[in-house]
Amino acid sequence: MRKLQLRRTLSVELSMANLLVRVKIMPKEAEIRPQEIVDDIRKLNPSIEIRSTKEEPIAFGLVALIADFITDDEAGAMDAIETAIKKSDLVGEFEVLGASRISAQVKK
């Protein structure tokens, strides 16, 4: 087993871990385009960070939105995302597909 010896104090700052939350959002009507939902969510809550989106065809012209949200890994963060989505009049229903922690980065 090797030993690590430090001869000086390290000065690093760890940033808080973030969560990547993937959500499937169904529009209220088939005529509503997924990009309209993204724009509406951003307009209603500008602090929400949407990393990426993609469209998933369902049936009969209905297209679901798969969106990746970034949020801090703290209490109530998931609730903030869900509340932002519920505020939109364009959203019929939504489902959280998964959440994953994004690694902390060391800042020098």
Secondary structure, DSSP 8 states (H G I E B T S, - for coil): ------SS----EE---EEEEEEEEEESSTT--HHHHHHHHHHH-TT-EEEEEEEEEEETTEEEEEEEEEEESSTTHHHHHHHHHHH-TTEEEEEEEEEEEE---EE-
